[in-house]
Amino acid sequence: MASKTLHKPAYVALILLIAFNVLLFVALGGMIRNSETATLQMMRAKEISAVASNLSKRLYDAGVALGGLTVTKSKLFSERFDKMIVSIPHDVSDLRDLIGQDSPKQFQSLLKVAELLPDTIKNMGEVRAMAEDSKTTSADKNYQRMLGTMQQNAQQIQQSLRIIAEENQELANAKIPTGLPGSATIKMLLLLGVSGNIVLGVAIVFLFSRVLRRKEQ
């Protein structure tokens, strides 16, 4: 009878040990998943912000190169324009891969960029051809008309890219995601887990030892 009485607390301690480890595993697993999700979100936000900023800068630099080409007719500005333009489709493709429909504002801004860019690049090419023509000057009416259309579209694209970059900037610059437990919290849980396992393990060993001694007597 005494042996059965000792068995019960031993089994209770064993059940507590198992339950304690399961709960600890679930808690730590949840924290790790949250940490991984937050880290991936931050990396994605940084990449989106960087690509949008790079695309914005390339578009601006291409416009500056066209202006310089009109004034100087220098091949250096023509080469600078080519260097900027060639990377733009790749940046747009990267944004398509990174921005999902779960971010409606960013997605709509991306659609606007994708809609306007083909005509804008075409207009830039036409402006570039006119700028390279020795007869074209900045006062040429046809040149001014084409330049105005190009600049209007470019401004809308820049505004859309600014929205995309700003939407991701705060998260991209964050050091620790809001609500994510710090390393100190995780270390404390691990310490409690180890301590709890030791205490419950010792209790189980002690209780079963008493059971064995009673049986031997």
C-alpha positions as CSV (number, residue, x, y, z in Angstrom):
1,M,0.0,0.0,0.0
2,A,2.8,2.4,0.9
3,S,4.5,1.5,-2.3
4,K,1.4,2.5,-4.3
5,T,1.2,5.7,-2.3
6,L,4.8,6.5,-3.3
7,H,4.2,5.6,-6.9
8,K,1.5,8.3,-7.4
9,P,3.7,11.3,-6.7
10,A,6.5,9.8,-8.8
11,Y,4.1,9.4,-11.7
12,V,2.8,12.9,-11.1
13,A,6.3,14.3,-11.2
14,L,7.0,12.3,-14.4
15,I,3.9,13.7,-16.1
16,L,4.8,17.2,-14.9
17,L,8.3,16.8,-16.4
18,I,6.8,15.7,-19.8
19,A,4.2,18.5,-19.8
20,F,6.8,21.1,-18.7
21,N,9.1,20.1,-21.6
22,V,6.2,20.1,-24.1
23,L,5.2,23.6,-23.1
24,L,8.7,24.9,-23.1
25,F,9.2,23.4,-26.6
26,V,6.0,25.0,-27.9
27,A,6.9,28.4,-26.3
28,L,10.5,28.4,-27.7
29,G,9.2,27.1,-31.1
30,G,6.7,30.0,-31.3
31,M,9.4,32.5,-30.5
32,I,11.8,31.1,-33.1
33,R,9.0,31.2,-35.7
34,N,8.1,34.8,-34.8
35,S,11.8,35.7,-34.9
36,E,12.3,34.1,-38.3
37,T,9.1,35.7,-39.7
38,A,10.1,39.2,-38.4
39,T,13.7,38.8,-39.8
40,L,12.4,37.8,-43.2
41,Q,10.0,40.7,-43.2
42,M,12.8,43.1,-42.3
43,M,15.1,41.7,-45.0
44,R,12.2,41.9,-47.6
45,A,11.5,45.5,-46.6
46,K,15.1,46.5,-46.9
47,E,15.4,44.9,-50.3
48,I,12.2,46.5,-51.6
49,S,13.3,49.9,-50.3
50,A,16.7,49.5,-51.8
51,V,15.4,48.4,-55.2
52,A,12.8,51.2,-55.3
53,S,15.5,53.8,-54.3
54,N,17.9,52.5,-56.9
55,L,15.3,52.6,-59.7
56,S,14.3,56.2,-58.7
57,K,18.0,57.2,-58.8
58,R,18.6,55.6,-62.2
59,L,15.5,57.3,-63.7
60,Y,16.7,60.6,-62.3
61,D,20.3,60.2,-63.5
62,A,19.0,59.2,-67.0
63,G,17.0,62.5,-67.1
64,V,20.1,64.4,-66.0
65,A,22.2,62.6,-68.7
66,L,19.6,63.6,-71.4
67,G,19.8,67.3,-70.2
68,G,23.6,67.2,-70.4
69,L,23.5,65.5,-73.8
70,T,21.3,68.3,-75.2
71,V,23.7,71.0,-74.1
72,T,27.0,69.4,-74.8
73,K,26.3,66.6,-77.4
74,S,28.9,64.7,-75.5
75,K,29.1,60.9,-75.8
76,L,29.9,60.7,-72.1
77,F,26.3,61.7,-71.4
78,S,25.0,59.3,-74.0
79,E,27.0,56.4,-72.4
80,R,25.7,57.5,-68.9
81,F,22.1,57.4,-70.2
82,D,22.6,53.9,-71.6
83,K,24.1,52.7,-68.4
84,M,21.1,53.9,-66.4
85,I,18.4,52.7,-68.8
86,V,19.7,49.2,-69.2
87,S,19.2,48.4,-65.5
88,I,15.7,49.8,-65.1
89,P,13.7,46.7,-66.5
90,H,15.7,44.5,-64.1
91,D,14.8,46.7,-61.1
92,V,11.1,46.6,-62.1
93,S,11.2,42.8,-62.4
94,D,12.8,42.6,-58.9
95,L,10.0,44.8,-57.5
96,R,7.4,42.5,-59.1
97,D,9.0,39.5,-57.4
98,L,9.2,41.2,-54.0
99,I,5.9,43.1,-53.7
100,G,2.8,41.0,-53.3
101,Q,-0.9,41.8,-53.4
102,D,-1.0,41.6,-49.6
103,S,0.4,45.2,-49.7
104,P,-2.3,46.9,-51.7
105,K,-0.8,50.4,-51.6
106,Q,2.6,49.2,-52.7
107,F,1.1,46.8,-55.3
108,Q,-1.0,49.6,-56.9
109,S,2.1,51.9,-57.0
110,L,4.0,49.1,-58.7
111,L,1.3,48.7,-61.3
112,K,1.5,52.4,-62.0
113,V,5.3,52.2,-62.4
114,A,4.9,49.2,-64.8
115,E,2.2,51.0,-66.7
116,L,4.2,54.2,-67.3
117,L,7.7,53.0,-67.7
118,P,7.5,51.5,-71.2
119,D,6.2,54.8,-72.7
120,T,8.6,56.8,-70.6
121,I,11.7,54.8,-71.7
122,K,10.4,55.1,-75.3
123,N,10.1,58.9,-74.9
124,M,13.5,59.0,-73.4
125,G,14.9,57.2,-76.4
126,E,13.3,59.7,-78.7
127,V,14.5,62.7,-76.6
128,R,18.0,61.1,-76.7
129,A,17.9,60.8,-80.5
130,M,16.9,64.4,-80.8
131,A,19.5,65.5,-78.3
132,E,22.3,63.7,-80.3
133,D,21.2,65.5,-83.5
134,S,23.4,68.5,-84.0
135,K,20.5,70.6,-85.2
136,T,18.4,70.1,-82.1
137,T,18.6,72.8,-79.4
138,S,16.9,73.1,-76.0
139,A,14.6,75.7,-77.5
140,D,13.3,73.3,-80.2
141,K,9.5,73.1,-79.8
142,N,9.2,69.5,-80.7
143,Y,12.0,68.7,-78.3
144,Q,10.4,70.6,-75.5
145,R,7.0,68.9,-76.1
146,M,8.6,65.4,-76.0
147,L,10.7,66.4,-73.0
148,G,7.6,67.7,-71.2
149,T,5.7,64.4,-71.7
150,M,8.7,62.4,-70.5
151,Q,9.1,64.5,-67.4
152,Q,5.4,64.3,-66.6
153,N,5.5,60.5,-66.7
154,A,8.8,60.4,-64.9
155,Q,7.3,62.5,-62.0
156,Q,4.4,60.1,-61.6
157,I,6.8,57.1,-61.6
158,Q,9.0,58.8,-59.0
159,Q,6.0,59.5,-56.8
160,S,4.9,55.8,-57.0
161,L,8.5,54.7,-56.1
162,R,8.5,57.1,-53.2
163,I,5.4,55.5,-51.8
164,I,6.9,52.0,-52.1
165,A,10.1,53.1,-50.4
166,E,8.4,55.0,-47.6
167,E,6.0,52.0,-46.9
168,N,9.1,49.8,-46.2
169,Q,11.5,52.3,-44.7
170,E,10.3,52.1,-41.1
171,L,10.5,48.3,-41.0
172,A,13.7,48.2,-43.0
173,N,15.4,50.5,-40.5
174,A,14.1,48.7,-37.4
175,K,16.7,47.0,-35.2
176,I,14.3,44.9,-33.1
177,P,10.8,44.1,-34.4
178,T,8.0,45.3,-32.2
179,G,6.8,42.7,-29.8
180,L,9.6,40.2,-30.5
181,P,11.1,38.8,-27.3
182,G,14.7,39.7,-26.8
183,S,17.6,37.3,-26.4
184,A,17.5,37.9,-22.6
185,T,13.9,36.5,-22.5
186,I,14.8,33.5,-24.5
187,K,17.9,32.9,-22.3
188,M,15.7,33.2,-19.2
189,L,13.2,30.6,-20.5
190,L,16.1,28.2,-21.3
191,L,17.5,28.7,-17.8
192,L,14.1,28.0,-16.3
193,G,13.7,25.0,-18.5
194,V,17.0,23.5,-17.5
195,S,16.4,24.3,-13.8
196,G,12.9,22.8,-14.0
197,N,14.1,19.6,-15.7
198,I,16.8,19.2,-13.0
199,V,14.3,19.7,-10.2
200,L,11.7,17.4,-11.6
201,G,14.3,14.8,-12.6
202,V,15.8,14.8,-9.1
203,A,12.3,14.5,-7.6
204,I,11.5,11.5,-9.9
205,V,14.7,9.8,-9.0
206,F,14.2,10.4,-5.3
207,L,10.6,9.1,-5.4
208,F,11.3,6.0,-7.4
209,S,14.3,5.3,-5.2
210,R,12.1,5.4,-2.1
211,V,9.7,3.0,-3.9
212,L,12.5,0.6,-4.6
213,R,13.8,0.7,-1.1
214,R,10.3,0.0,0.3
215,K,10.0,-3.0,-2.0
216,E,13.3,-4.3,-0.9
217,Q,12.2,-4.0,2.8
